[in-house]
């Protein structure tokens, strides 16, 4: 567990974390340099202040000097602060240049913020997936005790190799988010219509945690960031696994634990298509992807997040329902899920929505139905 995760579980820390990257170390040392300069200035200023209060107070017969200007004094308190600021600017400029130096990356990952999840695209290998919180909604809404991993776990962590320069291209699909991992010294706003670069180089294997650091809507608090830093060998094995859907014959705990990172599960051709089995799968997808807006009860939070229980969409023509889930509704918080979920997953969640909460339509939506609607556009 990284220091950020430990601080959430156990206690708060007052200082910055030193982190695990050269960039986080540079930021920490710059912070400490400025901190001690400020301490020094404070000591000097308050020393003069208390000296004046003690030895030049009225009870000792002191009288205020009657002058308006003093050339040497005014030059001193103009030049000295300038020198101090210049001394502070030199290391700060070096760190700022280091933060913005994204040249010669070994790996490039595009990060897109959504309400309320992250999408990761490995531009060098074609791997892409969404990352959603796996904290149960019962814990979020207080109907179940919070465990030690509350808001610290996701279904698909970002996986990167250690000792490699990883460039991030950060943007947003809807509103302003901010991708922040304290142990990396990386915090970059995700702004719709803009792609902004950031980078990291992690030198220690492990799991690191972060948060969206920009107020991005009702569920801003529920889009955690989890990054798994693997050795180069384990990362190469993970890449093969993502591309083929088959785990390599490796026994490394890091590779085995990365099973849960598969972006799109391999379809089980022998899976039954009964309403009960599709409803079960649809409920799992709904709880992870849709319940954050429409609630577990299907009652939503009108008017921003309309109810699905008894709604015209969930009880009306199935083609309209498929189109709404696949293509979303422009101008609202309803996103297009045609690129976020597979046809099989969309079919399952629509089947669930049309038969849950008393809707009881009896419809079974098949992946072919979804593909047909998507083809029409």
C-alpha positions as CSV (number, residue, x, y, z in Angstrom):
1,X,0.0,0.0,0.0
2,X,1.3,3.5,-0.9
3,X,1.5,6.3,1.5
4,X,-1.6,8.0,0.2
5,X,-3.6,4.8,0.7
6,X,-2.2,4.3,4.2
7,X,-3.1,7.9,5.1
8,X,-6.7,7.3,4.1
9,X,-6.9,4.1,6.2
10,X,-5.0,5.1,9.3
11,X,-4.2,8.8,9.8
12,X,-3.4,12.1,8.1
13,X,0.1,13.4,7.4
14,X,1.0,17.0,7.6
15,X,3.8,17.1,5.0
16,X,4.0,16.2,1.3
17,X,4.8,12.6,0.5
18,X,8.3,12.0,-0.9
19,X,6.7,9.6,-3.4
20,X,8.4,7.0,-5.6
21,X,9.4,8.9,-8.8
22,X,12.2,11.4,-9.6
23,X,9.6,14.0,-10.2
24,X,7.9,13.5,-6.8
25,X,11.3,13.7,-5.1
26,X,12.1,17.0,-6.9
27,X,8.8,18.5,-5.9
28,X,9.3,17.4,-2.3
29,X,12.8,18.9,-2.1
30,X,11.6,22.1,-3.7
31,X,8.8,22.3,-1.2
32,X,11.3,21.8,1.7
33,X,13.7,24.5,0.4
34,X,10.8,27.0,0.1
35,X,9.5,25.9,3.5
36,X,12.8,26.5,5.3
37,X,13.3,29.9,3.5
38,X,9.8,30.9,4.8
39,X,10.8,29.7,8.3
40,X,14.0,31.8,8.1
41,X,12.0,34.9,7.0
42,X,9.5,34.4,9.7
43,X,12.2,34.1,12.4
44,X,13.9,37.4,11.2
45,X,10.6,39.3,10.9
46,X,9.2,38.2,14.2
47,X,12.5,38.8,16.0
48,X,12.4,42.4,14.9
49,X,8.7,42.6,15.8
50,X,9.1,41.2,19.3
51,X,12.3,43.3,19.9
52,X,10.3,46.4,19.0
53,X,7.4,45.4,21.2
54,X,9.6,44.7,24.3
55,X,12.2,47.4,24.1
56,X,10.4,50.2,22.4
57,X,7.1,50.1,24.1
58,X,5.3,53.2,25.5
59,X,5.7,52.1,29.1
60,X,9.5,52.4,28.7
61,X,9.2,56.0,27.5
62,X,9.8,55.2,23.8
63,X,8.6,57.7,21.3
64,X,7.9,56.9,17.7
65,X,10.4,58.4,15.2
66,X,9.0,61.1,13.0
67,X,10.1,60.4,9.5
68,X,8.4,59.5,6.3
69,X,11.2,58.1,4.1
70,X,14.6,56.5,4.7
71,X,16.5,55.9,1.5
72,X,18.8,53.1,2.8
73,X,16.0,51.3,4.6
74,X,13.7,51.4,1.6
75,X,16.4,50.2,-0.7
76,X,17.1,47.3,1.8
77,X,13.6,46.1,2.0
78,X,13.2,46.3,-1.8
79,X,16.5,44.6,-2.7
80,X,16.6,41.9,-0.1
81,X,13.1,40.4,-1.0
82,X,14.1,40.6,-4.7
83,X,17.2,38.5,-3.9
84,X,15.2,36.0,-1.9
85,X,12.6,35.6,-4.7
86,X,15.4,35.2,-7.3
87,X,17.0,32.4,-5.1
88,X,13.6,30.8,-4.8
89,X,12.9,31.1,-8.6
90,X,16.0,29.2,-9.7
91,X,15.1,25.8,-8.2
92,X,11.4,26.3,-8.9
93,X,12.1,26.9,-12.6
94,X,14.3,23.8,-12.8
95,X,11.5,21.7,-11.3
96,X,8.9,23.3,-13.6
97,X,11.0,22.5,-16.6
98,X,11.3,18.9,-15.3
99,X,7.5,18.6,-14.9
100,X,6.9,19.7,-18.5
101,X,9.6,17.6,-20.1
102,X,7.7,14.8,-21.8
103,X,10.3,14.1,-24.5
104,X,11.4,10.6,-25.5
105,X,8.7,8.5,-23.6
106,X,9.0,4.7,-23.5
107,X,5.2,4.4,-23.3
108,X,2.3,6.7,-24.1
109,X,-1.1,6.4,-22.4
110,X,-4.2,8.5,-23.1
111,X,-6.3,9.2,-20.0
112,X,-9.9,10.4,-20.4
113,X,-12.0,11.5,-17.5
114,X,-15.7,10.6,-17.5
115,X,-18.5,11.1,-15.0
116,X,-17.5,9.2,-13.0
117,X,-14.7,6.9,-14.2
118,X,-11.4,6.9,-16.1
119,X,-10.6,5.5,-19.5
120,X,-7.1,4.3,-20.3
121,X,-5.8,3.8,-23.9
122,X,-2.3,2.4,-24.5
123,X,-1.4,4.1,-27.8
124,X,1.6,1.9,-28.3
125,X,-0.2,-1.4,-28.1
126,X,-3.9,-0.7,-28.7
127,X,-5.1,-1.8,-25.3
128,X,-7.9,0.2,-23.8
129,X,-10.3,-0.2,-20.9
130,X,-12.4,1.8,-18.4
131,X,-11.7,1.9,-14.7
132,X,-14.6,2.0,-12.3
133,X,-14.7,2.0,-8.5
134,X,-15.6,-1.4,-7.0
135,X,-16.7,0.0,-3.6
136,X,-20.2,-1.4,-2.9
137,X,-22.9,1.2,-3.1
138,X,-24.2,-0.1,0.2
139,X,-21.0,1.2,1.8
140,X,-21.2,4.5,-0.2
141,X,-24.8,5.1,1.0
142,X,-24.0,4.1,4.6
143,X,-26.2,1.0,4.8
144,X,-23.2,-1.2,5.2
145,X,-20.0,-0.7,7.3
146,X,-17.1,0.7,5.4
147,X,-14.2,-1.8,5.0
148,X,-10.5,-0.9,5.0
149,X,-10.5,-0.6,1.2
150,X,-13.3,1.9,1.0
151,X,-12.9,4.0,-2.2
152,X,-9.4,2.5,-2.8
153,X,-10.2,-0.3,-5.3
154,X,-11.2,-0.4,-9.0
155,X,-12.1,-3.1,-11.5
156,X,-9.3,-2.3,-13.9
157,X,-6.2,-0.6,-12.5
158,X,-3.8,1.3,-14.8
159,X,-0.8,-0.9,-15.3
160,X,2.7,0.5,-16.1
161,X,6.3,-0.8,-16.1
162,X,8.9,0.4,-13.7
163,X,12.0,2.3,-14.8
164,X,10.3,3.5,-17.9
165,X,9.2,7.0,-18.8
166,X,5.4,6.9,-19.2
167,X,3.8,9.9,-20.9
168,X,0.2,10.7,-20.2
169,X,-2.1,12.5,-22.6
170,X,-4.9,13.8,-20.3
171,X,-8.3,14.9,-21.5
172,X,-12.0,14.7,-20.6
173,X,-15.2,13.5,-22.2
174,X,-17.6,15.8,-20.4
175,X,-16.5,18.2,-17.5
176,X,-13.2,19.1,-16.0
177,X,-11.6,16.3,-14.0
178,X,-8.1,16.1,-12.5
179,X,-5.9,13.0,-12.6
180,X,-3.8,13.0,-9.4
181,X,-1.5,10.4,-8.0
182,X,0.4,11.9,-5.0
183,X,3.2,9.3,-5.0
184,X,4.0,10.1,-8.6
185,X,4.1,13.9,-8.1
186,X,1.6,14.0,-11.0
187,X,-1.6,16.1,-11.0
188,X,-3.0,17.1,-14.3
189,X,-6.4,18.7,-15.1
190,X,-8.5,16.8,-17.7
191,X,-10.2,19.5,-19.8
192,X,-12.8,18.8,-22.6
193,X,-11.4,19.6,-26.0
194,X,-7.8,19.8,-24.8
195,X,-5.0,17.2,-24.5
196,X,-2.4,18.1,-21.9
197,X,0.8,16.1,-21.3
198,X,2.2,14.8,-18.1
199,X,4.6,12.0,-17.3
200,X,6.1,9.7,-14.7
201,X,8.8,7.2,-14.1
202,X,8.2,4.8,-11.2
203,X,11.2,3.1,-9.8
204,X,9.5,0.8,-7.2
205,X,7.0,-1.9,-8.0
206,X,3.7,-1.7,-6.1
207,X,0.1,-0.4,-6.1
208,X,-0.4,3.3,-5.9
209,X,-3.6,5.3,-5.3
210,X,-5.0,8.6,-6.4
211,X,-8.1,10.6,-6.8
212,X,-9.9,13.0,-9.1
213,X,-8.9,16.3,-7.7
214,X,-11.4,18.6,-9.5
215,X,-15.0,18.9,-8.4
216,X,-16.7,17.2,-11.3
217,X,-20.2,16.6,-10.2
218,X,-22.4,14.6,-7.8
219,X,-20.2,11.5,-7.6
220,X,-16.8,13.3,-7.8
221,X,-15.6,11.4,-4.7
222,X,-16.2,8.0,-6.3
223,X,-13.7,7.9,-9.1
224,X,-10.5,6.6,-7.5
225,X,-7.3,6.0,-9.4
226,X,-5.3,2.8,-8.9
227,X,-2.0,2.2,-10.6
228,X,-0.1,-1.0,-10.6
229,X,3.6,-0.7,-11.3
230,X,5.1,-4.0,-12.5
231,X,8.6,-5.1,-13.4
232,X,9.3,-5.0,-17.2
233,X,9.0,-8.8,-17.5
234,X,5.6,-8.8,-15.7
235,X,4.4,-5.8,-17.7
236,X,5.3,-7.5,-21.0
237,X,3.3,-10.6,-19.8
238,X,0.4,-8.4,-18.9
239,X,0.4,-6.8,-22.4
240,X,0.3,-10.3,-24.0
241,X,-2.6,-11.3,-21.8
242,X,-4.6,-8.2,-22.7
243,X,-4.1,-8.7,-26.4
244,X,-4.8,-12.4,-26.5
245,X,-7.2,-12.9,-23.5
246,X,-5.0,-15.7,-22.4
247,X,-2.7,-15.6,-19.3
248,X,0.9,-16.5,-20.1
249,X,2.5,-19.5,-18.2
250,X,4.0,-17.3,-15.5
251,X,3.9,-17.7,-11.8
252,X,4.7,-14.1,-10.8
253,X,2.2,-12.9,-8.2
254,X,2.2,-9.5,-10.1
255,X,1.1,-11.2,-13.3
256,X,-1.5,-13.4,-11.6
257,X,-3.0,-10.4,-9.7
258,X,-3.3,-8.6,-13.0
259,X,-6.0,-11.0,-14.2
260,X,-8.6,-8.6,-13.0
261,X,-7.2,-5.9,-15.4
262,X,-8.6,-7.6,-18.5
263,X,-10.4,-4.8,-20.4
264,X,-12.9,-7.0,-22.1
265,X,-13.7,-10.5,-20.8
266,X,-13.6,-13.4,-23.2
267,X,-17.1,-14.3,-24.2
268,X,-18.2,-17.7,-22.9
269,X,-20.0,-19.3,-25.9
270,X,-21.5,-22.0,-23.7
271,X,-23.2,-19.5,-21.4
272,X,-26.9,-20.0,-21.2
273,X,-29.2,-17.3,-22.6
274,X,-32.0,-17.8,-20.1
275,X,-33.6,-14.7,-18.7
276,X,-32.3,-15.4,-15.2
277,X,-28.7,-15.7,-16.2
278,X,-28.8,-12.6,-18.4
279,X,-30.5,-10.7,-15.6
280,X,-27.8,-11.7,-13.2
281,X,-25.1,-10.5,-15.5
282,X,-27.0,-7.3,-16.4
283,X,-27.4,-6.5,-12.7
284,X,-23.7,-6.8,-12.1
285,X,-23.0,-4.4,-15.0
286,X,-25.8,-2.0,-13.9
287,X,-24.4,-1.9,-10.3
288,X,-21.0,-1.0,-11.6
289,X,-21.8,1.3,-14.5
290,X,-25.3,2.7,-14.2
291,X,-26.3,2.7,-10.5
292,X,-24.1,5.7,-9.7
293,X,-26.7,7.9,-11.6
294,X,-29.9,5.8,-11.7
295,X,-29.5,4.3,-8.2
296,X,-29.8,0.7,-7.2
297,X,-33.5,1.1,-6.9
298,X,-33.9,2.4,-10.5
299,X,-35.5,5.5,-9.1
300,X,-32.7,7.8,-10.2
301,X,-32.3,11.4,-8.9
302,X,-34.7,13.4,-11.0
303,X,-34.5,15.7,-13.0
304,X,-30.8,15.3,-13.7
305,X,-30.8,11.5,-13.5
306,X,-34.3,10.2,-14.5
307,X,-35.8,7.0,-13.0
308,X,-35.7,3.8,-15.0
309,X,-38.4,2.2,-12.9
310,X,-41.6,2.5,-14.9
311,X,-39.9,5.0,-17.3
312,X,-41.0,5.3,-21.0
313,X,-37.5,4.2,-22.1
314,X,-37.3,1.1,-20.0
315,X,-40.9,0.0,-20.7
316,X,-41.3,1.4,-24.3
317,X,-40.0,0.1,-27.6
318,X,-36.8,-2.0,-27.1
319,X,-35.1,-0.4,-30.1
320,X,-35.3,3.1,-28.5
321,X,-33.9,1.7,-25.3
322,X,-31.0,0.1,-27.1
323,X,-30.3,3.3,-29.0
324,X,-30.4,5.4,-25.8
325,X,-27.8,3.2,-24.0
326,X,-25.6,2.8,-27.1
327,X,-25.6,6.5,-28.3
328,X,-26.6,8.4,-25.1
329,X,-28.5,11.6,-25.1
330,X,-26.7,14.8,-26.1
331,X,-26.9,17.7,-23.7
332,X,-27.5,15.4,-20.7
333,X,-25.4,13.3,-18.4
334,X,-26.4,10.2,-20.3
335,X,-23.2,8.9,-22.0
336,X,-22.9,6.8,-25.1
337,X,-21.9,3.3,-24.0
338,X,-21.3,1.8,-27.5
339,X,-17.6,2.1,-27.0
340,X,-17.6,1.5,-23.3
341,X,-19.4,-1.9,-23.2
342,X,-19.5,-4.8,-25.5
343,X,-22.7,-5.7,-27.4
344,X,-23.2,-8.6,-25.0
345,X,-22.9,-6.3,-21.9
346,X,-25.3,-3.7,-23.4
347,X,-27.8,-6.5,-24.2
348,X,-27.5,-7.8,-20.6
349,X,-27.9,-4.5,-18.9
350,X,-30.9,-3.5,-21.0
351,X,-32.5,-6.9,-20.3
352,X,-32.0,-6.2,-16.6
353,X,-33.5,-2.7,-16.8
354,X,-36.6,-3.9,-18.7
355,X,-37.3,-6.6,-16.1
356,X,-36.2,-5.1,-12.8
357,X,-38.1,-2.9,-10.3
358,X,-41.5,-4.1,-11.5
359,X,-41.0,-3.2,-15.1
360,X,-41.5,-6.9,-16.0
361,X,-41.5,-6.6,-19.7
362,X,-40.2,-10.1,-20.2
363,X,-37.9,-9.0,-23.0
364,X,-34.6,-10.7,-23.6
365,X,-32.2,-8.5,-25.6
366,X,-29.5,-10.3,-27.6
367,X,-26.1,-9.0,-28.7
368,X,-27.3,-9.2,-32.3
369,X,-30.1,-6.7,-31.5
370,X,-27.6,-4.3,-30.2
371,X,-25.3,-4.7,-33.2
372,X,-28.2,-4.0,-35.5
373,X,-29.1,-0.7,-33.8
374,X,-25.5,0.4,-33.7
375,X,-25.1,-0.3,-37.4
376,X,-28.0,2.0,-38.2
377,X,-26.5,4.7,-36.0
